[in-house]
Amino acid sequence: MGEGKTTVRGLRRESAAPHRWQLRVTEGLSAGTVVRLEPREYVIGRDEAADVRLTDSGVSRQHAKIVFSSDGLAMIVDLDSTNGTLVNDARVELSRLHAGWRVRIGPDAELVFEPEPEDAPERAGLGLTPRELEVARRVAAGRTNVEIAAELQITRRTVATHLENIYRRLAIGSRAELARRLAEAGEA
């Protein structure tokens, strides 16, 4: 390089964050549950109104929350929980989340923050997955969880989990409200 000349290099940024994330519960009473995340806030806790409900002992009513920035980055914030929030085994008050990072909520529940798989089903009407829409339509038709489980060859607990996700996603609280929303959207 000659005298008085400066070379400027562009900054390399991390690749763009995926548009869709999910939390997969790997330990605790809700192990196996997967919660798909949209770019909004999610409260994690024992409270019935929590977006991600964990009923394990040691989980505070409002334990932590996940917040997405406008560019799709995710942060987790501890909400003054009794037993703390750990990210990759380090207690945190605030932490950015990266793909594959483990989040421990209380002593028993562990979740993994990960991109939604490429082959994940697209969301159908009302922002529901095709499977959630199948469950919702059966609820609207008046079927019980036991009947839905038998028809779809899934467990009653899986039906209940789908309903919890549907209720949370649509911000409703009853089967009657679900039937009304499906009818209004022409999905019943």
PyMOL CGO cylinders between C-alpha atoms (Angstrom):
from pymol import cmd
from pymol.cgo import CYLINDER

trace = [
    CYLINDER, 0.00, 0.00, 0.00, 1.29, 3.48, -0.86, 0.3, 1, 1, 1, 1, 1, 1,
    CYLINDER, 1.29, 3.48, -0.86, 1.69, 6.44, 1.44, 0.3, 1, 1, 1, 1, 1, 1,
    CYLINDER, 1.69, 6.44, 1.44, -1.49, 8.17, 2.62, 0.3, 1, 1, 1, 1, 1, 1,
    CYLINDER, -1.49, 8.17, 2.62, -3.78, 5.50, 1.23, 0.3, 1, 1, 1, 1, 1, 1,
    CYLINDER, -3.78, 5.50, 1.23, -6.36, 3.81, 3.38, 0.3, 1, 1, 1, 1, 1, 1,
    CYLINDER, -6.36, 3.81, 3.38, -8.19, 0.63, 2.59, 0.3, 1, 1, 1, 1, 1, 1,
    CYLINDER, -8.19, 0.63, 2.59, -11.70, 0.25, 3.96, 0.3, 1, 1, 1, 1, 1, 1,
    CYLINDER, -11.70, 0.25, 3.96, -13.28, -3.15, 4.21, 0.3, 1, 1, 1, 1, 1, 1,
    CYLINDER, -13.28, -3.15, 4.21, -16.97, -3.73, 4.65, 0.3, 1, 1, 1, 1, 1, 1,
    CYLINDER, -16.97, -3.73, 4.65, -18.11, -5.28, 7.89, 0.3, 1, 1, 1, 1, 1, 1,
    CYLINDER, -18.11, -5.28, 7.89, -19.24, -8.87, 7.75, 0.3, 1, 1, 1, 1, 1, 1,
    CYLINDER, -19.24, -8.87, 7.75, -22.55, -9.34, 9.46, 0.3, 1, 1, 1, 1, 1, 1,
    CYLINDER, -22.55, -9.34, 9.46, -24.00, -12.56, 10.76, 0.3, 1, 1, 1, 1, 1, 1,
    CYLINDER, -24.00, -12.56, 10.76, -26.30, -14.14, 8.26, 0.3, 1, 1, 1, 1, 1, 1,
    CYLINDER, -26.30, -14.14, 8.26, -29.85, -12.91, 8.54, 0.3, 1, 1, 1, 1, 1, 1,
    CYLINDER, -29.85, -12.91, 8.54, -31.85, -14.46, 11.34, 0.3, 1, 1, 1, 1, 1, 1,
    CYLINDER, -31.85, -14.46, 11.34, -34.44, -17.01, 10.24, 0.3, 1, 1, 1, 1, 1, 1,
    CYLINDER, -34.44, -17.01, 10.24, -37.96, -15.66, 10.14, 0.3, 1, 1, 1, 1, 1, 1,
    CYLINDER, -37.96, -15.66, 10.14, -39.40, -18.47, 12.23, 0.3, 1, 1, 1, 1, 1, 1,
    CYLINDER, -39.40, -18.47, 12.23, -38.10, -19.83, 15.52, 0.3, 1, 1, 1, 1, 1, 1,
    CYLINDER, -38.10, -19.83, 15.52, -39.38, -22.42, 17.92, 0.3, 1, 1, 1, 1, 1, 1,
    CYLINDER, -39.38, -22.42, 17.92, -38.89, -23.55, 21.50, 0.3, 1, 1, 1, 1, 1, 1,
    CYLINDER, -38.89, -23.55, 21.50, -38.63, -27.30, 22.00, 0.3, 1, 1, 1, 1, 1, 1,
    CYLINDER, -38.63, -27.30, 22.00, -39.13, -28.51, 25.58, 0.3, 1, 1, 1, 1, 1, 1,
    CYLINDER, -39.13, -28.51, 25.58, -36.51, -31.20, 26.19, 0.3, 1, 1, 1, 1, 1, 1,
    CYLINDER, -36.51, -31.20, 26.19, -36.84, -31.76, 29.95, 0.3, 1, 1, 1, 1, 1, 1,
    CYLINDER, -36.84, -31.76, 29.95, -39.63, -31.46, 32.47, 0.3, 1, 1, 1, 1, 1, 1,
    CYLINDER, -39.63, -31.46, 32.47, -43.35, -32.19, 32.53, 0.3, 1, 1, 1, 1, 1, 1,
    CYLINDER, -43.35, -32.19, 32.53, -43.90, -30.66, 29.07, 0.3, 1, 1, 1, 1, 1, 1,
    CYLINDER, -43.90, -30.66, 29.07, -41.01, -32.51, 27.36, 0.3, 1, 1, 1, 1, 1, 1,
    CYLINDER, -41.01, -32.51, 27.36, -41.75, -33.02, 23.69, 0.3, 1, 1, 1, 1, 1, 1,
    CYLINDER, -41.75, -33.02, 23.69, -43.83, -29.86, 23.35, 0.3, 1, 1, 1, 1, 1, 1,
    CYLINDER, -43.83, -29.86, 23.35, -42.82, -27.51, 20.55, 0.3, 1, 1, 1, 1, 1, 1,
    CYLINDER, -42.82, -27.51, 20.55, -43.95, -23.89, 20.55, 0.3, 1, 1, 1, 1, 1, 1,
    CYLINDER, -43.95, -23.89, 20.55, -43.59, -21.98, 17.31, 0.3, 1, 1, 1, 1, 1, 1,
    CYLINDER, -43.59, -21.98, 17.31, -42.58, -18.38, 17.81, 0.3, 1, 1, 1, 1, 1, 1,
    CYLINDER, -42.58, -18.38, 17.81, -43.69, -15.36, 15.84, 0.3, 1, 1, 1, 1, 1, 1,
    CYLINDER, -43.69, -15.36, 15.84, -41.85, -12.02, 16.20, 0.3, 1, 1, 1, 1, 1, 1,
    CYLINDER, -41.85, -12.02, 16.20, -43.58, -10.81, 19.40, 0.3, 1, 1, 1, 1, 1, 1,
    CYLINDER, -43.58, -10.81, 19.40, -43.20, -11.17, 23.17, 0.3, 1, 1, 1, 1, 1, 1,
    CYLINDER, -43.20, -11.17, 23.17, -43.74, -14.53, 24.88, 0.3, 1, 1, 1, 1, 1, 1,
    CYLINDER, -43.74, -14.53, 24.88, -44.11, -14.91, 28.64, 0.3, 1, 1, 1, 1, 1, 1,
    CYLINDER, -44.11, -14.91, 28.64, -42.86, -18.24, 29.97, 0.3, 1, 1, 1, 1, 1, 1,
    CYLINDER, -42.86, -18.24, 29.97, -44.26, -19.39, 33.29, 0.3, 1, 1, 1, 1, 1, 1,
    CYLINDER, -44.26, -19.39, 33.29, -46.67, -21.41, 35.39, 0.3, 1, 1, 1, 1, 1, 1,
    CYLINDER, -46.67, -21.41, 35.39, -49.53, -18.90, 35.12, 0.3, 1, 1, 1, 1, 1, 1,
    CYLINDER, -49.53, -18.90, 35.12, -52.49, -20.04, 33.00, 0.3, 1, 1, 1, 1, 1, 1,
    CYLINDER, -52.49, -20.04, 33.00, -52.17, -16.84, 30.95, 0.3, 1, 1, 1, 1, 1, 1,
    CYLINDER, -52.17, -16.84, 30.95, -48.49, -17.51, 30.08, 0.3, 1, 1, 1, 1, 1, 1,
    CYLINDER, -48.49, -17.51, 30.08, -47.76, -17.85, 26.37, 0.3, 1, 1, 1, 1, 1, 1,
    CYLINDER, -47.76, -17.85, 26.37, -45.45, -20.80, 27.08, 0.3, 1, 1, 1, 1, 1, 1,
    CYLINDER, -45.45, -20.80, 27.08, -46.95, -22.58, 30.06, 0.3, 1, 1, 1, 1, 1, 1,
    CYLINDER, -46.95, -22.58, 30.06, -44.72, -24.86, 32.14, 0.3, 1, 1, 1, 1, 1, 1,
    CYLINDER, -44.72, -24.86, 32.14, -46.29, -26.56, 35.17, 0.3, 1, 1, 1, 1, 1, 1,
    CYLINDER, -46.29, -26.56, 35.17, -43.06, -27.88, 36.68, 0.3, 1, 1, 1, 1, 1, 1,
    CYLINDER, -43.06, -27.88, 36.68, -42.36, -27.08, 40.32, 0.3, 1, 1, 1, 1, 1, 1,
    CYLINDER, -42.36, -27.08, 40.32, -39.86, -24.28, 40.61, 0.3, 1, 1, 1, 1, 1, 1,
    CYLINDER, -39.86, -24.28, 40.61, -41.28, -22.37, 37.65, 0.3, 1, 1, 1, 1, 1, 1,
    CYLINDER, -41.28, -22.37, 37.65, -42.54, -18.92, 38.67, 0.3, 1, 1, 1, 1, 1, 1,
    CYLINDER, -42.54, -18.92, 38.67, -45.94, -17.67, 37.52, 0.3, 1, 1, 1, 1, 1, 1,
    CYLINDER, -45.94, -17.67, 37.52, -44.20, -15.25, 35.15, 0.3, 1, 1, 1, 1, 1, 1,
    CYLINDER, -44.20, -15.25, 35.15, -40.70, -16.63, 35.01, 0.3, 1, 1, 1, 1, 1, 1,
    CYLINDER, -40.70, -16.63, 35.01, -39.12, -15.12, 31.89, 0.3, 1, 1, 1, 1, 1, 1,
    CYLINDER, -39.12, -15.12, 31.89, -40.03, -13.62, 28.57, 0.3, 1, 1, 1, 1, 1, 1,
    CYLINDER, -40.03, -13.62, 28.57, -38.67, -13.81, 25.05, 0.3, 1, 1, 1, 1, 1, 1,
    CYLINDER, -38.67, -13.81, 25.05, -38.65, -10.59, 23.08, 0.3, 1, 1, 1, 1, 1, 1,
    CYLINDER, -38.65, -10.59, 23.08, -37.88, -10.24, 19.37, 0.3, 1, 1, 1, 1, 1, 1,
    CYLINDER, -37.88, -10.24, 19.37, -36.22, -7.15, 17.93, 0.3, 1, 1, 1, 1, 1, 1,
    CYLINDER, -36.22, -7.15, 17.93, -37.35, -5.64, 14.64, 0.3, 1, 1, 1, 1, 1, 1,
    CYLINDER, -37.35, -5.64, 14.64, -34.53, -7.47, 12.82, 0.3, 1, 1, 1, 1, 1, 1,
    CYLINDER, -34.53, -7.47, 12.82, -35.58, -10.89, 14.15, 0.3, 1, 1, 1, 1, 1, 1,
    CYLINDER, -35.58, -10.89, 14.15, -33.05, -11.29, 16.94, 0.3, 1, 1, 1, 1, 1, 1,
    CYLINDER, -33.05, -11.29, 16.94, -34.36, -12.87, 20.13, 0.3, 1, 1, 1, 1, 1, 1,
    CYLINDER, -34.36, -12.87, 20.13, -33.60, -11.93, 23.72, 0.3, 1, 1, 1, 1, 1, 1,
    CYLINDER, -33.60, -11.93, 23.72, -34.66, -13.66, 26.93, 0.3, 1, 1, 1, 1, 1, 1,
    CYLINDER, -34.66, -13.66, 26.93, -35.34, -11.62, 30.05, 0.3, 1, 1, 1, 1, 1, 1,
    CYLINDER, -35.34, -11.62, 30.05, -35.68, -13.11, 33.55, 0.3, 1, 1, 1, 1, 1, 1,
    CYLINDER, -35.68, -13.11, 33.55, -38.76, -11.65, 35.28, 0.3, 1, 1, 1, 1, 1, 1,
    CYLINDER, -38.76, -11.65, 35.28, -37.36, -11.75, 38.83, 0.3, 1, 1, 1, 1, 1, 1,
    CYLINDER, -37.36, -11.75, 38.83, -38.07, -15.47, 39.02, 0.3, 1, 1, 1, 1, 1, 1,
    CYLINDER, -38.07, -15.47, 39.02, -37.44, -17.30, 42.26, 0.3, 1, 1, 1, 1, 1, 1,
    CYLINDER, -37.44, -17.30, 42.26, -35.23, -20.04, 40.77, 0.3, 1, 1, 1, 1, 1, 1,
    CYLINDER, -35.23, -20.04, 40.77, -33.65, -18.06, 37.95, 0.3, 1, 1, 1, 1, 1, 1,
    CYLINDER, -33.65, -18.06, 37.95, -33.29, -18.42, 34.22, 0.3, 1, 1, 1, 1, 1, 1,
    CYLINDER, -33.29, -18.42, 34.22, -30.19, -20.12, 32.86, 0.3, 1, 1, 1, 1, 1, 1,
    CYLINDER, -30.19, -20.12, 32.86, -28.91, -19.95, 29.30, 0.3, 1, 1, 1, 1, 1, 1,
    CYLINDER, -28.91, -19.95, 29.30, -26.39, -22.68, 28.53, 0.3, 1, 1, 1, 1, 1, 1,
    CYLINDER, -26.39, -22.68, 28.53, -25.95, -23.24, 32.29, 0.3, 1, 1, 1, 1, 1, 1,
    CYLINDER, -25.95, -23.24, 32.29, -25.20, -19.57, 33.09, 0.3, 1, 1, 1, 1, 1, 1,
    CYLINDER, -25.20, -19.57, 33.09, -27.72, -17.63, 35.17, 0.3, 1, 1, 1, 1, 1, 1,
    CYLINDER, -27.72, -17.63, 35.17, -28.89, -14.56, 33.25, 0.3, 1, 1, 1, 1, 1, 1,
    CYLINDER, -28.89, -14.56, 33.25, -31.07, -11.54, 33.70, 0.3, 1, 1, 1, 1, 1, 1,
    CYLINDER, -31.07, -11.54, 33.70, -30.91, -10.69, 29.98, 0.3, 1, 1, 1, 1, 1, 1,
    CYLINDER, -30.91, -10.69, 29.98, -29.36, -12.68, 27.16, 0.3, 1, 1, 1, 1, 1, 1,
    CYLINDER, -29.36, -12.68, 27.16, -29.50, -12.90, 23.42, 0.3, 1, 1, 1, 1, 1, 1,
    CYLINDER, -29.50, -12.90, 23.42, -30.61, -16.31, 22.13, 0.3, 1, 1, 1, 1, 1, 1,
    CYLINDER, -30.61, -16.31, 22.13, -28.85, -18.19, 19.35, 0.3, 1, 1, 1, 1, 1, 1,
    CYLINDER, -28.85, -18.19, 19.35, -29.84, -21.35, 17.52, 0.3, 1, 1, 1, 1, 1, 1,
    CYLINDER, -29.84, -21.35, 17.52, -29.34, -24.43, 19.66, 0.3, 1, 1, 1, 1, 1, 1,
    CYLINDER, -29.34, -24.43, 19.66, -28.97, -22.60, 22.95, 0.3, 1, 1, 1, 1, 1, 1,
    CYLINDER, -28.97, -22.60, 22.95, -30.54, -24.26, 25.99, 0.3, 1, 1, 1, 1, 1, 1,
    CYLINDER, -30.54, -24.26, 25.99, -32.77, -22.32, 28.38, 0.3, 1, 1, 1, 1, 1, 1,
    CYLINDER, -32.77, -22.32, 28.38, -33.40, -23.74, 31.86, 0.3, 1, 1, 1, 1, 1, 1,
    CYLINDER, -33.40, -23.74, 31.86, -36.54, -22.45, 33.56, 0.3, 1, 1, 1, 1, 1, 1,
    CYLINDER, -36.54, -22.45, 33.56, -36.37, -23.41, 37.23, 0.3, 1, 1, 1, 1, 1, 1,
    CYLINDER, -36.37, -23.41, 37.23, -34.70, -26.66, 38.28, 0.3, 1, 1, 1, 1, 1, 1,
    CYLINDER, -34.70, -26.66, 38.28, -36.59, -29.09, 36.02, 0.3, 1, 1, 1, 1, 1, 1,
    CYLINDER, -36.59, -29.09, 36.02, -37.69, -27.50, 32.73, 0.3, 1, 1, 1, 1, 1, 1,
    CYLINDER, -37.69, -27.50, 32.73, -35.30, -27.10, 29.82, 0.3, 1, 1, 1, 1, 1, 1,
    CYLINDER, -35.30, -27.10, 29.82, -36.08, -25.66, 26.39, 0.3, 1, 1, 1, 1, 1, 1,
    CYLINDER, -36.08, -25.66, 26.39, -34.00, -25.39, 23.25, 0.3, 1, 1, 1, 1, 1, 1,
    CYLINDER, -34.00, -25.39, 23.25, -34.26, -22.28, 21.08, 0.3, 1, 1, 1, 1, 1, 1,
    CYLINDER, -34.26, -22.28, 21.08, -33.99, -23.35, 17.46, 0.3, 1, 1, 1, 1, 1, 1,
    CYLINDER, -33.99, -23.35, 17.46, -35.01, -22.41, 13.92, 0.3, 1, 1, 1, 1, 1, 1,
    CYLINDER, -35.01, -22.41, 13.92, -38.24, -23.95, 12.75, 0.3, 1, 1, 1, 1, 1, 1,
    CYLINDER, -38.24, -23.95, 12.75, -37.34, -26.90, 10.49, 0.3, 1, 1, 1, 1, 1, 1,
    CYLINDER, -37.34, -26.90, 10.49, -37.35, -26.29, 6.74, 0.3, 1, 1, 1, 1, 1, 1,
    CYLINDER, -37.35, -26.29, 6.74, -39.99, -28.96, 6.29, 0.3, 1, 1, 1, 1, 1, 1,
    CYLINDER, -39.99, -28.96, 6.29, -42.32, -27.49, 8.94, 0.3, 1, 1, 1, 1, 1, 1,
    CYLINDER, -42.32, -27.49, 8.94, -45.84, -27.16, 7.60, 0.3, 1, 1, 1, 1, 1, 1,
    CYLINDER, -45.84, -27.16, 7.60, -46.91, -23.75, 6.43, 0.3, 1, 1, 1, 1, 1, 1,
    CYLINDER, -46.91, -23.75, 6.43, -49.55, -22.07, 8.52, 0.3, 1, 1, 1, 1, 1, 1,
    CYLINDER, -49.55, -22.07, 8.52, -53.04, -22.42, 7.14, 0.3, 1, 1, 1, 1, 1, 1,
    CYLINDER, -53.04, -22.42, 7.14, -56.07, -20.19, 7.73, 0.3, 1, 1, 1, 1, 1, 1,
    CYLINDER, -56.07, -20.19, 7.73, -56.07, -18.00, 10.87, 0.3, 1, 1, 1, 1, 1, 1,
    CYLINDER, -56.07, -18.00, 10.87, -52.32, -18.53, 11.19, 0.3, 1, 1, 1, 1, 1, 1,
    CYLINDER, -52.32, -18.53, 11.19, -52.74, -22.16, 12.29, 0.3, 1, 1, 1, 1, 1, 1,
    CYLINDER, -52.74, -22.16, 12.29, -50.73, -25.13, 11.08, 0.3, 1, 1, 1, 1, 1, 1,
    CYLINDER, -50.73, -25.13, 11.08, -52.66, -27.63, 8.98, 0.3, 1, 1, 1, 1, 1, 1,
    CYLINDER, -52.66, -27.63, 8.98, -52.80, -30.04, 11.96, 0.3, 1, 1, 1, 1, 1, 1,
    CYLINDER, -52.80, -30.04, 11.96, -54.07, -27.30, 14.28, 0.3, 1, 1, 1, 1, 1, 1,
    CYLINDER, -54.07, -27.30, 14.28, -56.70, -26.44, 11.70, 0.3, 1, 1, 1, 1, 1, 1,
    CYLINDER, -56.70, -26.44, 11.70, -57.79, -30.12, 11.59, 0.3, 1, 1, 1, 1, 1, 1,
    CYLINDER, -57.79, -30.12, 11.59, -58.16, -30.12, 15.39, 0.3, 1, 1, 1, 1, 1, 1,
    CYLINDER, -58.16, -30.12, 15.39, -59.96, -26.75, 15.35, 0.3, 1, 1, 1, 1, 1, 1,
    CYLINDER, -59.96, -26.75, 15.35, -62.46, -27.90, 12.73, 0.3, 1, 1, 1, 1, 1, 1,
    CYLINDER, -62.46, -27.90, 12.73, -63.28, -31.00, 14.77, 0.3, 1, 1, 1, 1, 1, 1,
    CYLINDER, -63.28, -31.00, 14.77, -63.75, -28.87, 17.88, 0.3, 1, 1, 1, 1, 1, 1,
    CYLINDER, -63.75, -28.87, 17.88, -66.09, -26.59, 15.92, 0.3, 1, 1, 1, 1, 1, 1,
    CYLINDER, -66.09, -26.59, 15.92, -68.04, -29.67, 14.84, 0.3, 1, 1, 1, 1, 1, 1,
    CYLINDER, -68.04, -29.67, 14.84, -68.65, -30.50, 18.50, 0.3, 1, 1, 1, 1, 1, 1,
    CYLINDER, -68.65, -30.50, 18.50, -66.25, -33.40, 18.93, 0.3, 1, 1, 1, 1, 1, 1,
    CYLINDER, -66.25, -33.40, 18.93, -64.56, -34.10, 22.28, 0.3, 1, 1, 1, 1, 1, 1,
    CYLINDER, -64.56, -34.10, 22.28, -60.81, -34.37, 22.77, 0.3, 1, 1, 1, 1, 1, 1,
    CYLINDER, -60.81, -34.37, 22.77, -61.18, -38.15, 23.06, 0.3, 1, 1, 1, 1, 1, 1,
    CYLINDER, -61.18, -38.15, 23.06, -63.05, -38.32, 19.73, 0.3, 1, 1, 1, 1, 1, 1,
    CYLINDER, -63.05, -38.32, 19.73, -60.53, -36.03, 18.03, 0.3, 1, 1, 1, 1, 1, 1,
    CYLINDER, -60.53, -36.03, 18.03, -57.61, -38.13, 19.34, 0.3, 1, 1, 1, 1, 1, 1,
    CYLINDER, -57.61, -38.13, 19.34, -59.18, -41.30, 17.96, 0.3, 1, 1, 1, 1, 1, 1,
    CYLINDER, -59.18, -41.30, 17.96, -59.97, -39.75, 14.56, 0.3, 1, 1, 1, 1, 1, 1,
    CYLINDER, -59.97, -39.75, 14.56, -56.50, -38.27, 14.10, 0.3, 1, 1, 1, 1, 1, 1,
    CYLINDER, -56.50, -38.27, 14.10, -54.69, -41.20, 15.76, 0.3, 1, 1, 1, 1, 1, 1,
    CYLINDER, -54.69, -41.20, 15.76, -52.94, -38.98, 18.29, 0.3, 1, 1, 1, 1, 1, 1,
    CYLINDER, -52.94, -38.98, 18.29, -53.06, -38.87, 22.10, 0.3, 1, 1, 1, 1, 1, 1,
    CYLINDER, -53.06, -38.87, 22.10, -55.53, -36.82, 24.10, 0.3, 1, 1, 1, 1, 1, 1,
    CYLINDER, -55.53, -36.82, 24.10, -52.58, -34.88, 25.50, 0.3, 1, 1, 1, 1, 1, 1,
    CYLINDER, -52.58, -34.88, 25.50, -51.50, -33.96, 21.96, 0.3, 1, 1, 1, 1, 1, 1,
    CYLINDER, -51.50, -33.96, 21.96, -55.03, -32.74, 21.22, 0.3, 1, 1, 1, 1, 1, 1,
    CYLINDER, -55.03, -32.74, 21.22, -54.93, -30.65, 24.42, 0.3, 1, 1, 1, 1, 1, 1,
    CYLINDER, -54.93, -30.65, 24.42, -51.53, -29.21, 23.44, 0.3, 1, 1, 1, 1, 1, 1,
    CYLINDER, -51.53, -29.21, 23.44, -52.83, -28.29, 19.98, 0.3, 1, 1, 1, 1, 1, 1,
    CYLINDER, -52.83, -28.29, 19.98, -55.83, -26.58, 21.62, 0.3, 1, 1, 1, 1, 1, 1,
    CYLINDER, -55.83, -26.58, 21.62, -53.58, -24.65, 24.01, 0.3, 1, 1, 1, 1, 1, 1,
    CYLINDER, -53.58, -24.65, 24.01, -51.52, -23.43, 21.05, 0.3, 1, 1, 1, 1, 1, 1,
    CYLINDER, -51.52, -23.43, 21.05, -54.66, -22.57, 19.05, 0.3, 1, 1, 1, 1, 1, 1,
    CYLINDER, -54.66, -22.57, 19.05, -56.20, -20.65, 21.96, 0.3, 1, 1, 1, 1, 1, 1,
    CYLINDER, -56.20, -20.65, 21.96, -52.95, -18.75, 22.57, 0.3, 1, 1, 1, 1, 1, 1,
    CYLINDER, -52.95, -18.75, 22.57, -52.41, -17.96, 18.88, 0.3, 1, 1, 1, 1, 1, 1,
    CYLINDER, -52.41, -17.96, 18.88, -56.01, -16.75, 18.39, 0.3, 1, 1, 1, 1, 1, 1,
    CYLINDER, -56.01, -16.75, 18.39, -56.18, -15.07, 21.83, 0.3, 1, 1, 1, 1, 1, 1,
    CYLINDER, -56.18, -15.07, 21.83, -59.35, -16.95, 22.76, 0.3, 1, 1, 1, 1, 1, 1,
    CYLINDER, -59.35, -16.95, 22.76, -60.34, -19.10, 25.71, 0.3, 1, 1, 1, 1, 1, 1,
    CYLINDER, -60.34, -19.10, 25.71, -63.15, -21.47, 24.78, 0.3, 1, 1, 1, 1, 1, 1,
    CYLINDER, -63.15, -21.47, 24.78, -64.38, -24.00, 22.26, 0.3, 1, 1, 1, 1, 1, 1,
    CYLINDER, -64.38, -24.00, 22.26, -67.36, -21.76, 21.48, 0.3, 1, 1, 1, 1, 1, 1,
    CYLINDER, -67.36, -21.76, 21.48, -65.05, -18.82, 20.65, 0.3, 1, 1, 1, 1, 1, 1,
    CYLINDER, -65.05, -18.82, 20.65, -63.00, -21.12, 18.45, 0.3, 1, 1, 1, 1, 1, 1,
    CYLINDER, -63.00, -21.12, 18.45, -66.10, -22.29, 16.54, 0.3, 1, 1, 1, 1, 1, 1,
    CYLINDER, -66.10, -22.29, 16.54, -67.16, -18.66, 16.05, 0.3, 1, 1, 1, 1, 1, 1,
    CYLINDER, -67.16, -18.66, 16.05, -63.72, -17.61, 14.76, 0.3, 1, 1, 1, 1, 1, 1,
    CYLINDER, -63.72, -17.61, 14.76, -63.60, -20.53, 12.31, 0.3, 1, 1, 1, 1, 1, 1,
    CYLINDER, -63.60, -20.53, 12.31, -67.08, -19.68, 11.02, 0.3, 1, 1, 1, 1, 1, 1,
    CYLINDER, -67.08, -19.68, 11.02, -66.17, -16.00, 10.59, 0.3, 1, 1, 1, 1, 1, 1,
    CYLINDER, -66.17, -16.00, 10.59, -63.03, -16.96, 8.66, 0.3, 1, 1, 1, 1, 1, 1,
    CYLINDER, -63.03, -16.96, 8.66, -64.91, -19.46, 6.50, 0.3, 1, 1, 1, 1, 1, 1,
    CYLINDER, -64.91, -19.46, 6.50, -62.79, -22.32, 7.85, 0.3, 1, 1, 1, 1, 1, 1,
    CYLINDER, -62.79, -22.32, 7.85, -65.51, -24.28, 9.68, 0.3, 1, 1, 1, 1, 1, 1,
]
cmd.load_cgo(trace, "trace")
